[in-house]
Amino acid sequence: MKDASRSGRINDWVTQQLQGTAARFPGISERRQRADRRHRALWSVFYGSFNPRRRRPARRMSDSRFHPIDWYSAHLLAVSVGILLLSAADAFLTGILLVHGADEVNPFMAVLAYRNVAVFAALKMAMTGAGIVVMVFLARYRFMRLVRVELVLYAVLLVYAWLIGYEIWMLRSAGDPPIL
């Protein structure tokens, strides 16, 4: 038979512990630190940037379908920066082409391009940047179970390079290009 007085003492201590009024239990030392490490967000970002822990997906692939990592390949940074630079060049060249009589084909961006070019460029860069961050985060996965997202990033880079070439060709065929 159980010792009713002992279990009653433990239950009382647990209740007091949950309420925050319990004294330390004899023989057990407090191991928690006063400073909560979760409040050092800036330190965690810097430390995690230089000491990444997850360079590959989880050890057991059956744990979950989503396996985040901390360390991405350097070529993804180069592709991302290239896409952002080409996106900025596209916004700049689009503004020049609009001044020379070209039409914006994208109906959503046309609303902004004809009203305020600065807002158009800012929104274009913000949307492109957000898309790139998501694509880099998911670079190891497959888009529609067919193509790795990493290859989609390369395709976006090539399409932007083609688009810049096309816009330069349009400026040169217009006669006197203002900057080229």
MDTraj code that builds the backbone (N, CA, C; nanometers):
import mdtraj as md
import numpy as np

residues = "MET LYS ASP ALA SER ARG SER GLY ARG ILE ASN ASP TRP VAL THR GLN GLN LEU GLN GLY THR ALA ALA ARG PHE PRO GLY ILE SER GLU ARG ARG GLN ARG ALA ASP ARG ARG HIS ARG ALA LEU TRP SER VAL PHE TYR GLY SER PHE ASN PRO ARG ARG ARG ARG PRO ALA ARG ARG MET SER ASP SER ARG PHE HIS PRO ILE ASP TRP TYR SER ALA HIS LEU LEU ALA VAL SER VAL GLY ILE LEU LEU LEU SER ALA ALA ASP ALA PHE LEU THR GLY ILE LEU LEU VAL HIS GLY ALA ASP GLU VAL ASN PRO PHE MET ALA VAL LEU ALA TYR ARG ASN VAL ALA VAL PHE ALA ALA LEU LYS MET ALA MET THR GLY ALA GLY ILE VAL VAL MET VAL PHE LEU ALA ARG TYR ARG PHE MET ARG LEU VAL ARG VAL GLU LEU VAL LEU TYR ALA VAL LEU LEU VAL TYR ALA TRP LEU ILE GLY TYR GLU ILE TRP MET LEU ARG SER ALA GLY ASP PRO PRO ILE LEU".split()
xyz = np.array([
    [0.0832, -0.1170, 0.0000],
    [0.0000, 0.0000, 0.0000],
    [0.0883, 0.1242, 0.0000],
    [0.0443, 0.2257, -0.0704],
    [0.1215, 0.3485, -0.0796],
    [0.1189, 0.4253, 0.0505],
    [0.2263, 0.5017, 0.0687],
    [0.2336, 0.5896, 0.1845],
    [0.1567, 0.7167, 0.1501],
    [0.0398, 0.7329, 0.2056],
    [-0.0485, 0.8446, 0.1726],
    [0.0113, 0.9779, 0.2146],
    [0.0856, 0.9796, 0.3249],
    [0.1421, 1.1066, 0.3705],
    [0.2519, 1.1543, 0.2749],
    [0.3311, 1.0619, 0.2197],
    [0.4386, 1.1001, 0.1265],
    [0.3794, 1.1543, -0.0039],
    [0.2824, 1.0855, -0.0626],
    [0.2235, 1.1336, -0.1881],
    [0.1495, 1.2652, -0.1665],
    [0.0923, 1.2826, -0.0496],
    [0.0255, 1.4097, -0.0194],
    [0.1252, 1.5244, -0.0137],
    [0.2449, 1.4997, 0.0446],
    [0.3487, 1.6024, 0.0513],
    [0.3980, 1.6395, -0.0884],
    [0.4184, 1.5393, -0.1734],
    [0.4670, 1.5660, -0.3096],
    [0.3628, 1.6447, -0.3883],
    [0.2363, 1.6061, -0.3762],
    [0.1307, 1.6786, -0.4466],
    [0.1194, 1.8219, -0.3971],
    [0.1354, 1.8416, -0.2648],
    [0.1333, 1.9777, -0.2120],
    [0.2508, 2.0584, -0.2669],
    [0.3665, 1.9949, -0.2728],
    [0.4844, 2.0645, -0.3240],
    [0.4668, 2.0992, -0.4714],
    [0.4114, 2.0073, -0.5511],
    [0.3868, 2.0333, -0.6934],
    [0.2879, 2.1479, -0.7090],
    [0.1846, 2.1484, -0.6290],
    [0.0865, 2.2568, -0.6355],
    [0.1508, 2.3900, -0.6003],
    [0.2319, 2.3912, -0.4961],
    [0.3002, 2.5141, -0.4584],
    [0.4004, 2.5567, -0.5660],
    [0.4652, 2.4594, -0.6290],
    [0.5618, 2.4903, -0.7352],
    [0.4901, 2.5563, -0.8535],
    [0.3744, 2.5031, -0.8896],
    [0.2984, 2.5606, -1.0001],
    [0.2487, 2.7006, -0.9674],
    [0.2181, 2.7247, -0.8434],
    [0.1724, 2.8565, -0.8015],
    [0.2874, 2.9531, -0.7788],
    [0.4087, 2.9016, -0.7735],
    [0.5253, 2.9853, -0.7530],
    [0.5521, 3.0193, -0.6083],
    [0.4909, 2.9463, -0.5157],
    [0.5088, 2.9755, -0.3730],
    [0.5899, 2.8699, -0.3003],
    [0.6388, 2.7697, -0.3710],
    [0.7092, 2.6593, -0.3052],
    [0.8520, 2.6980, -0.2724],
    [0.8966, 2.6511, -0.1587],
    [1.0378, 2.6639, -0.1231],
    [1.1128, 2.5545, -0.1972],
    [1.2424, 2.5711, -0.2073],
    [1.3202, 2.4683, -0.2757],
    [1.3079, 2.3351, -0.2053],
    [1.2965, 2.2337, -0.2847],
    [1.2847, 2.0997, -0.2303],
    [1.4202, 2.0582, -0.1753],
    [1.4271, 2.0029, -0.0577],
    [1.5563, 1.9656, 0.0002],
    [1.6276, 1.8621, -0.0863],
    [1.7535, 1.8862, -0.1127],
    [1.8336, 1.7917, -0.1886],
    [1.8349, 1.8182, -0.3386],
    [1.7504, 1.9067, -0.3888],
    [1.7473, 1.9372, -0.5323],
    [1.7904, 2.0816, -0.5503],
    [1.8910, 2.1011, -0.6323],
    [1.9374, 2.2379, -0.6552],
    [1.8715, 2.2949, -0.7805],
    [1.8546, 2.4230, -0.7818],
    [1.7952, 2.4937, -0.8957],
    [1.8977, 2.5048, -1.0069],
    [1.8671, 2.4518, -1.1241],
    [1.9616, 2.4541, -1.2352],
    [1.9305, 2.5638, -1.3365],
    [1.8149, 2.6230, -1.3278],
    [1.7799, 2.7262, -1.4239],
    [1.8566, 2.8544, -1.3949],
    [1.8940, 2.9216, -1.5015],
    [1.9648, 3.0476, -1.4851],
    [1.8630, 3.1613, -1.4799],
    [1.9048, 3.2695, -1.4198],
    [1.8161, 3.3845, -1.4097],
    [1.7944, 3.4513, -1.5457],
    [1.9017, 3.4675, -1.6218],
    [1.8907, 3.5344, -1.7520],
    [1.8361, 3.4353, -1.8540],
    [1.7300, 3.4720, -1.9182],
    [1.6690, 3.3864, -2.0187],
    [1.7431, 3.4058, -2.1506],
    [1.7971, 3.2996, -2.2056],
    [1.8779, 3.3102, -2.3269],
    [1.7942, 3.3523, -2.4477],
    [1.6640, 3.3357, -2.4422],
    [1.5792, 3.3713, -2.5559],
    [1.5649, 3.5224, -2.5733],
    [1.6071, 3.5999, -2.4772],
    [1.5984, 3.7452, -2.4870],
    [1.7178, 3.8057, -2.5588],
    [1.8159, 3.7256, -2.5933],
    [1.9349, 3.7757, -2.6627],
    [1.9209, 3.7488, -2.8127],
    [1.8249, 3.8127, -2.8754],
    [1.7949, 3.7840, -3.0156],
    [1.9078, 3.8278, -3.1082],
    [1.9631, 3.9447, -3.0873],
    [2.0682, 3.9937, -3.1756],
    [2.1926, 3.9048, -3.1655],
    [2.2275, 3.8655, -3.0440],
    [2.3411, 3.7758, -3.0264],
    [2.3143, 3.6425, -3.0962],
    [2.1929, 3.5921, -3.0870],
    [2.1596, 3.4646, -3.1494],
    [2.1728, 3.4711, -3.3013],
    [2.1336, 3.5836, -3.3593],
    [2.1453, 3.5985, -3.5039],
    [2.2919, 3.5973, -3.5455],
    [2.3755, 3.6733, -3.4767],
    [2.5175, 3.6765, -3.5114],
    [2.5846, 3.5415, -3.4861],
    [2.5555, 3.4812, -3.3728],
    [2.6169, 3.3534, -3.3408],
    [2.5734, 3.2457, -3.4397],
    [2.4448, 3.2426, -3.4718],
    [2.3945, 3.1443, -3.5667],
    [2.4438, 3.1668, -3.7081],
    [2.4770, 3.2906, -3.7423],
    [2.5281, 3.3187, -3.8761],
    [2.6683, 3.2638, -3.8949],
    [2.7489, 3.2679, -3.7906],
    [2.8866, 3.2224, -3.8026],
    [2.9080, 3.0795, -3.7537],
    [2.8106, 3.0248, -3.6837],
    [2.8203, 2.8878, -3.6350],
    [2.6922, 2.8116, -3.6663],
    [2.6634, 2.7877, -3.7934],
    [2.5379, 2.7194, -3.8272],
    [2.5419, 2.5728, -3.7822],
    [2.4271, 2.5242, -3.7422],
    [2.4201, 2.3869, -3.6959],
    [2.3617, 2.2937, -3.8012],
    [2.2644, 2.3395, -3.8757],
    [2.1967, 2.2513, -3.9704],
    [2.2402, 2.2837, -4.1122],
    [2.3333, 2.2031, -4.1642],
    [2.3799, 2.2209, -4.3013],
    [2.3086, 2.1273, -4.3966],
    [2.2471, 2.0240, -4.3438],
    [2.1724, 1.9276, -4.4231],
    [2.0363, 1.9082, -4.3573],
    [1.9419, 1.8492, -4.4296],
    [1.8126, 1.8199, -4.3657],
    [1.8297, 1.7260, -4.2468],
    [1.7234, 1.7051, -4.1752],
    [1.7256, 1.6255, -4.0521],
    [1.7839, 1.4864, -4.0757],
    [1.8363, 1.4288, -3.9693],
    [1.8958, 1.2961, -3.9796],
    [1.7922, 1.1922, -4.0200],
    [1.6773, 1.2022, -3.9618],
    [1.5713, 1.1065, -3.9941],
    [1.4705, 1.1768, -4.0841],
    [1.4688, 1.1369, -4.2082],
    [1.3811, 1.2027, -4.3055],
    [1.2340, 1.1760, -4.2756],
    [1.2027, 1.0760, -4.1957],
    [1.0637, 1.0457, -4.1661],
    [1.0063, 1.1349, -4.0563],
    [1.0887, 1.2184, -3.9929],
    [1.0401, 1.3029, -3.8837],
    [0.9346, 1.4012, -3.9311],
    [0.9617, 1.4688, -4.0411],
    [0.8649, 1.5623, -4.0979],
    [0.8994, 1.5823, -4.2442],
    [0.8125, 1.6476, -4.3144],
    [0.8369, 1.6704, -4.4563],
    [0.9159, 1.7974, -4.4792],
    [0.9209, 1.8849, -4.3817],
    [0.9913, 2.0116, -4.3964],
    [1.1173, 2.0082, -4.3118],
    [1.2326, 2.0278, -4.3749],
    [1.3605, 2.0176, -4.3067],
    [1.4376, 2.1471, -4.3262],
    [1.4228, 2.2437, -4.2366],
    [1.4968, 2.3698, -4.2540],
    [1.6452, 2.3506, -4.2265],
    [1.7249, 2.4338, -4.2902],
    [1.8688, 2.4315, -4.2680],
    [1.9154, 2.5727, -4.2359],
    [2.0342, 2.5840, -4.1791],
    [2.0911, 2.7137, -4.1434],
    [2.1951, 2.7608, -4.2435],
    [2.2477, 2.6722, -4.3219],
    [2.3617, 2.7018, -4.4069],
    [2.3222, 2.6787, -4.5517],
    [2.3335, 2.7831, -4.6329],
    [2.2993, 2.7722, -4.7743],
    [2.4258, 2.7876, -4.8570],
    [2.4243, 2.7338, -4.9771],
    [2.5399, 2.7395, -5.0648],
    [2.5677, 2.8826, -5.1082],
    [2.6946, 2.9114, -5.1327],
    [2.7349, 3.0468, -5.1727],
    [2.6804, 3.0826, -5.3099],
    [2.6621, 2.9859, -5.3959],
    [2.6110, 3.0175, -5.5292],
    [2.4671, 3.0680, -5.5240],
    [2.3908, 3.0299, -5.4211],
    [2.2555, 3.0834, -5.4069],
    [2.2587, 3.2325, -5.3744],
    [2.3587, 3.2752, -5.2988],
    [2.3747, 3.4181, -5.2723],
    [2.4063, 3.4920, -5.4007],
    [2.4956, 3.4368, -5.4818],
    [2.5319, 3.5016, -5.6077],
    [2.4113, 3.5109, -5.7010],
    [2.3343, 3.4046, -5.7106],
    [2.2146, 3.4064, -5.7953],
    [2.1137, 3.5074, -5.7425],
    [2.0951, 3.5118, -5.6112],
    [1.9985, 3.6048, -5.5502],
    [2.0384, 3.7501, -5.5740],
    [2.1656, 3.7806, -5.5532],
    [2.2132, 3.9178, -5.5762],
    [2.2003, 3.9524, -5.7243],
    [2.2314, 3.8579, -5.8121],
    [2.2165, 3.8813, -5.9555],
    [2.0734, 3.9112, -5.9938],
    [1.9796, 3.8362, -5.9388],
    [1.8381, 3.8604, -5.9684],
    [1.7956, 3.9976, -5.9189],
    [1.8383, 4.0347, -5.7976],
    [1.8014, 4.1662, -5.7449],
    [1.8607, 4.2800, -5.8285],
    [1.9849, 4.2661, -5.8712],
    [2.0461, 4.3702, -5.9545],
    [1.9767, 4.3804, -6.0902],
    [1.9445, 4.2678, -6.1494],
    [1.8736, 4.2703, -6.2775],
    [1.7316, 4.3232, -6.2615],
    [1.6707, 4.2974, -6.1477],
    [1.5371, 4.3523, -6.1215],
    [1.5424, 4.5041, -6.1097],
    [1.6459, 4.5554, -6.0433],
    [1.6621, 4.7011, -6.0338],
    [1.6874, 4.7610, -6.1721],
    [1.7706, 4.6939, -6.2522],
    [1.7954, 4.7423, -6.3881],
    [1.6687, 4.7382, -6.4707],
    [1.5861, 4.6356, -6.4512],
    [1.4591, 4.6255, -6.5233],
    [1.3665, 4.7408, -6.4864],
    [1.3588, 4.7734, -6.3577],
    [1.2734, 4.8856, -6.3157],
    [1.3234, 5.0163, -6.3757],
    [1.4550, 5.0368, -6.3767],
    [1.5136, 5.1579, -6.4332],
    [1.4865, 5.1667, -6.5836],
    [1.5121, 5.0593, -6.6551],
    [1.4901, 5.0592, -6.8000],
    [1.3426, 5.0690, -6.8356],
    [1.2561, 5.0112, -6.7537],
    [1.1123, 5.0242, -6.7764],
    [1.0693, 5.1699, -6.7644],
    [1.1236, 5.2408, -6.6655],
    [1.0922, 5.3833, -6.6514],
    [1.1369, 5.4621, -6.7734],
    [1.2550, 5.4333, -6.8246],
    [1.3046, 5.5038, -6.9444],
    [1.2181, 5.4704, -7.0651],
    [1.1815, 5.3453, -7.0811],
    [1.0975, 5.3065, -7.1943],
    [0.9590, 5.3691, -7.1861],
    [0.9050, 5.3824, -7.0660],
    [0.7741, 5.4459, -7.0507],
    [0.7791, 5.5926, -7.0904],
    [0.8906, 5.6595, -7.0613],
    [0.9069, 5.7999, -7.1009],
    [0.9110, 5.8118, -7.2535],
    [0.9671, 5.7108, -7.3197],
    [0.9792, 5.7134, -7.4651],
    [0.8596, 5.6530, -7.5371],
    [0.7504, 5.6283, -7.4652],
    [0.6274, 5.5859, -7.5309],
    [0.5956, 5.4387, -7.5244],
    [0.6718, 5.3599, -7.4552],
    [0.6409, 5.2173, -7.4435],
    [0.5253, 5.1977, -7.3464],
    [0.4643, 5.0813, -7.3523],
    [0.3532, 5.0482, -7.2630],
    [0.3952, 4.9380, -7.1663],
    [0.3478, 4.9486, -7.0435],
    [0.3718, 4.8433, -6.9448],
    [0.2709, 4.7316, -6.9703],
    [0.3197, 4.6102, -6.9891],
    [0.2345, 4.4974, -7.0247],
    [0.1650, 4.4399, -6.9022],
    [0.2309, 4.4397, -6.7871],
    [0.1731, 4.3862, -6.6642],
    [0.0637, 4.4806, -6.6152],
    [-0.0626, 4.4369, -6.6131],
    [-0.1708, 4.5286, -6.5758],
    [-0.1637, 4.5755, -6.4311],
    [-0.1117, 4.4937, -6.3405],
    [-0.1026, 4.5344, -6.2006],
    [0.0064, 4.6395, -6.1800],
    [0.1189, 4.6185, -6.2442],
    [0.2286, 4.7142, -6.2307],
    [0.2052, 4.8391, -6.3153],
    [0.1226, 4.8270, -6.4193],
    [0.0942, 4.9430, -6.5043],
    [0.0240, 5.0525, -6.4253],
    [-0.0613, 5.0125, -6.3329],
    [-0.1318, 5.1107, -6.2501],
    [-0.0312, 5.1959, -6.1736],
    [0.0711, 5.1324, -6.1173],
    [0.1729, 5.2059, -6.0414],
    [0.2716, 5.2767, -6.1325],
    [0.3076, 5.2144, -6.2425],
    [0.4105, 5.2714, -6.3301],
    [0.3668, 5.4038, -6.3894],
    [0.2409, 5.4169, -6.4219],
    [0.1923, 5.5417, -6.4820],
    [0.1623, 5.6490, -6.3784],
    [0.1452, 5.6108, -6.2527],
    [0.1168, 5.7098, -6.1479],
    [0.2430, 5.7590, -6.0796],
    [0.3243, 5.6633, -6.0284],
    [0.4426, 5.7012, -5.9524],
    [0.5519, 5.5974, -5.9770],
    [0.6552, 5.6364, -6.0474],
    [0.7617, 5.5436, -6.0848],
    [0.8409, 5.4989, -5.9618],
    [0.8569, 5.5849, -5.8630],
    [0.9321, 5.5482, -5.7426],
    [0.8599, 5.4375, -5.6652],
    [0.7285, 5.4492, -5.6507],
    [0.6514, 5.3449, -5.5828],
    [0.6542, 5.2165, -5.6654],
    [0.6484, 5.2303, -5.7975],
    [0.6575, 5.1150, -5.8868],
    [0.7884, 5.0402, -5.8644],
    [0.8986, 5.1120, -5.8628],
    [1.0299, 5.0491, -5.8459],
    [1.0436, 4.9868, -5.7068],
    [0.9967, 5.0574, -5.6041],
    [1.0065, 5.0046, -5.4674],
    [0.9233, 4.8776, -5.4507],
    [0.8017, 4.8789, -5.5032],
    [0.7170, 4.7613, -5.4915],
    [0.7739, 4.6449, -5.5720],
    [0.8288, 4.6743, -5.6886],
    [0.8899, 4.5692, -5.7715],
    [1.0074, 4.5055, -5.6983],
    [1.0925, 4.5867, -5.6379],
    [1.2078, 4.5333, -5.5649],
    [1.1642, 4.4558, -5.4400],
    [1.0634, 4.5045, -5.3702],
    [1.0157, 4.4359, -5.2495],
    [0.9555, 4.3000, -5.2849],
    [0.8763, 4.2954, -5.3889],
    [0.8151, 4.1682, -5.4286],
    [0.9207, 4.0699, -5.4786],
    [1.0164, 4.1190, -5.5548],
    [1.1232, 4.0329, -5.6036],
    [1.2078, 3.9816, -5.4868],
    [1.2421, 4.0688, -5.3940],
    [1.3221, 4.0285, -5.2780],
    [1.2511, 3.9255, -5.1920],
    [1.1219, 3.9454, -5.1674],
    [1.0463, 3.8486, -5.0869],
    [1.0398, 3.7131, -5.1574],
    [1.0196, 3.7156, -5.2875],
    [1.0165, 3.5906, -5.3632],
    [1.1496, 3.5181, -5.3595],
    [1.2581, 3.5931, -5.3678],
    [1.3911, 3.5315, -5.3645],
    [1.4184, 3.4697, -5.2285],
    [1.3809, 3.5376, -5.1217],
    [1.4036, 3.4833, -4.9869],
    [1.3295, 3.3511, -4.9708],
    [1.2054, 3.3459, -5.0157],
    [1.1279, 3.2224, -5.0045],
    [1.1909, 3.1122, -5.0901],
    [1.2341, 3.1473, -5.2112],
    [1.2919, 3.0460, -5.2999],
    [1.4259, 2.9948, -5.2477],
    [1.5062, 3.0803, -5.1874],
    [1.6330, 3.0337, -5.1296],
    [1.6052, 2.9447, -5.0090],
    [1.5073, 2.9824, -4.9301],
    [1.4708, 2.9025, -4.8134],
    [1.4253, 2.7619, -4.8546],
    [1.3601, 2.7526, -4.9694],
    [1.3084, 2.6243, -5.0180],
    [1.3931, 2.5662, -5.1312],
    [1.5175, 2.6055, -5.1424],
    [1.6012, 2.5685, -5.2563],
    [1.6222, 2.4181, -5.2695],
    [1.6162, 2.3439, -5.1624],
    [1.6401, 2.1997, -5.1684],
    [1.5158, 2.1206, -5.2064],
    [1.4032, 2.1859, -5.2161],
    [1.2786, 2.1160, -5.2458],
    [1.2481, 2.1195, -5.3948],
    [1.1476, 2.0443, -5.4326],
    [1.1096, 2.0375, -5.5726],
    [0.9810, 2.1149, -5.5952],
    [0.9794, 2.1926, -5.7029],
    [0.8611, 2.2678, -5.7423],
    [0.7698, 2.1736, -5.8196],
    [0.6491, 2.1534, -5.7693],
    [0.5509, 2.0626, -5.8278],
    [0.6079, 1.9211, -5.8440],
    [0.6982, 1.8840, -5.7567],
    [0.7625, 1.7520, -5.7526],
    [0.8397, 1.7197, -5.8797],
    [0.8732, 1.8204, -5.9573],
    [0.9443, 1.7980, -6.0823],
    [1.0827, 1.8603, -6.0836],
    [1.0900, 1.9884, -6.0546],
    [1.2131, 2.0654, -6.0713],
    [1.2549, 2.1210, -5.9357],
    [1.3835, 2.1104, -5.9055],
    [1.4314, 2.1693, -5.7802],
    [1.4175, 2.3204, -5.7849],
    [1.3808, 2.3805, -5.6738],
    [1.3608, 2.5249, -5.6656],
    [1.4914, 2.5979, -5.6962],
    [1.6027, 2.5370, -5.6656],
    [1.7332, 2.5955, -5.6970],
    [1.7465, 2.6192, -5.8479],
    [1.6988, 2.5250, -5.9278],
    [1.7027, 2.5418, -6.0730],
    [1.6041, 2.6482, -6.1203],
    [1.4939, 2.6633, -6.0475],
    [1.3981, 2.7703, -6.0811],
    [1.4637, 2.9061, -6.0587],
    [1.5464, 2.9182, -5.9539],
    [1.6195, 3.0433, -5.9312],
    [1.7116, 3.0748, -6.0488],
    [1.7811, 2.9751, -6.0996],
    [1.8663, 2.9959, -6.2165],
    [1.7835, 3.0364, -6.3379],
    [1.6655, 2.9760, -6.3537],
    [1.5781, 3.0119, -6.4658],
    [1.5308, 3.1563, -6.4540],
    [1.4983, 3.2004, -6.3332],
    [1.4572, 3.3390, -6.3122],
    [1.5718, 3.4336, -6.3477],
    [1.6932, 3.3981, -6.3101],
    [1.8099, 3.4792, -6.3444],
    [1.8258, 3.4902, -6.4958],
    [1.8120, 3.3790, -6.5668],
    [1.8238, 3.3815, -6.7125],
    [1.7123, 3.4621, -6.7783],
    [1.5918, 3.4515, -6.7268],
    [1.4798, 3.5289, -6.7829],
    [1.5028, 3.6778, -6.7611],
    [1.5507, 3.7162, -6.6443],
    [1.5808, 3.8579, -6.6192],
    [1.6927, 3.9070, -6.7110],
    [1.7948, 3.8242, -6.7324],
    [1.9033, 3.8640, -6.8230],
    [1.8494, 3.8824, -6.9647],
    [1.7619, 3.7918, -7.0092],
    [1.7006, 3.8060, -7.1418],
    [1.6160, 3.9329, -7.1480],
    [1.5401, 3.9609, -7.0418],
    [1.4533, 4.0787, -7.0382],
    [1.5351, 4.2077, -7.0467],
    [1.6466, 4.2132, -6.9768],
    [1.7327, 4.3321, -6.9832],
    [1.7873, 4.3484, -7.1250],
    [1.8292, 4.2391, -7.1854],
    [1.8762, 4.2452, -7.3240],
    [1.7674, 4.2938, -7.4183],
    [1.6466, 4.2476, -7.3982],
    [1.5343, 4.2902, -7.4821],
    [1.5041, 4.4388, -7.4623],
    [1.5080, 4.4853, -7.3387],
    [1.4820, 4.6272, -7.3138],
    [1.5910, 4.7148, -7.3741],
    [1.7156, 4.6719, -7.3676],
    [1.8249, 4.7471, -7.4310],
    [1.8054, 4.7483, -7.5818],
    [1.7647, 4.6349, -7.6399],
    [1.7374, 4.6293, -7.7834],
    [1.6250, 4.7250, -7.8205],
    [1.5202, 4.7320, -7.7347],
    [1.4091, 4.8241, -7.7616],
    [1.4567, 4.9688, -7.7563],
    [1.5441, 5.0027, -7.6627],
    [1.5948, 5.1389, -7.6538],
    [1.6795, 5.1734, -7.7758],
    [1.7612, 5.0822, -7.8217],
    [1.8474, 5.1091, -7.9380],
    [1.7662, 5.1171, -8.0668],
    [1.6624, 5.0377, -8.0772],
    [1.5810, 5.0430, -8.2009],
    [1.4908, 5.1646, -8.2037],
    [1.4725, 5.2302, -8.0898],
    [1.3896, 5.3494, -8.0858],
    [1.4592, 5.4694, -8.1463],
    [1.5852, 5.4587, -8.1754],
    [1.6554, 5.5709, -8.2383],
    [1.7688, 5.6171, -8.1518],
    [1.7504, 5.7253, -8.0836],
    [1.8566, 5.7819, -8.0002],
    [1.8365, 5.7379, -7.8548],
    [1.9123, 5.6392, -7.8107],
    [1.8990, 5.5967, -7.6717],
    [1.9543, 5.7031, -7.5775],
    [1.8826, 5.7320, -7.4701],
    [1.9230, 5.8399, -7.3797],
    [2.0515, 5.8096, -7.3024],
    [2.0778, 5.6825, -7.2707],
    [2.1953, 5.6531, -7.1886],
    [2.2865, 5.5482, -7.2491],
    [2.2402, 5.4737, -7.3475],
    [2.3185, 5.3605, -7.3967],
    [2.3935, 5.3939, -7.5236],
])
top = md.Topology()
chain = top.add_chain()
for i, resn in enumerate(residues, 1):
    res = top.add_residue(resn, chain, resSeq=i)
    for name in ("N", "CA", "C"):
        top.add_atom(name, md.element.get_by_symbol(name[0]), res)
traj = md.Trajectory(xyz[None], top)
